[in-house]
Amino acid sequence: MSDVEARILTGARALFLVQGGYAPTSLQAIAHEACTSESGVLRVFASKSGVLRAVYASCWADVNRHIAEALRTAAERKLPEELVGNQA
């Protein structure tokens, strides 16, 4: 991910939260927050809805990373004998 793309995603994510969602957040505001131009945003994402899709995908990627880490941690732990029970 390029620096510009990361700035756009971070800025858009913050603005969608602060400004009450997708509809009230302008492409101009996203560009300003990302320190780029509207055409810079459109070069990377083609449209405002493209920015939203990328923000959504990024959020799910974060969730999936946390779930995977929790599953790895759980798999590495050994359950106490009293929780496993007698399997003989």
N, C-alpha and C positions, 0 to 999 in steps of 0.2 A: 504494500500500500504506500502510495506516495505521501509526501508531507502535506500537499494541498488536499488530497482526498481525506486524510486523517483530520485535518483542520475543519473541512466541510462537515464531515460526519459528527465530530465533537460539537461544533457550533450548532448544527441542525438539531441534534439530540437535545441539547440544552434549551434551545429556543422552543422546540415542540412542547417541552415541559413547562417552561415559564410563560409562554404566550397562549397557552390553552389548546395546543394541538396543531395539527397540520394546516387546517384552513386559515387561521388567522396569522400564520407565519409566512411572511413574504420571502420570495427568492432574494430580494434585495437585502433583507435582514440576515438571511443565511450567509450571503456573500460578505456582508460587512463583518459578521461575527468570525468568519473564516479568513479575514484579511485578504480577500480576493474580489474579483468582479463577478457580476452576474454571468457574463459570458464564460468566466473561468469555471463557475459551478456547472454550467451547461456543457462545457467541454468534457468534464469528468463524468457527469451523470445524465446528460441529455435533457432532463426535465426535473421539475420539482418532485414529481411522483417517483422519479428514479432515485432522488435523494432519500425519500421516505422508504423505499424498498431496501436501500442500502443500510439505513439506520435500523430498520426492522431486522434484517439479516445479521447485522452486527450485534444487536441485543440478544438474539437467539444463539449466536456463537458464544457469547459470554455465558449464557445460561448452560449451554451444552458443556462448556469447559468446566464449570463448577460441578455439574453432575458427574462428569467423567472423573474428576479429582476425588469427589466423595466416594464414588464406587471403588476407585483404586485404593483409597485409604481404608475403606471397610474390608476389602479383600485381603489387605496386608495384616489386619488385626486378627488375633486368634480369640475365639469366643471362650469365655470361662467355662470350665467343665459343667458347672451347674446349669448353664444355659443350654448346652448341647445335649445334656442328658446321657443316660447309659445306652450306648448303641451296641452292646455286646449281645 
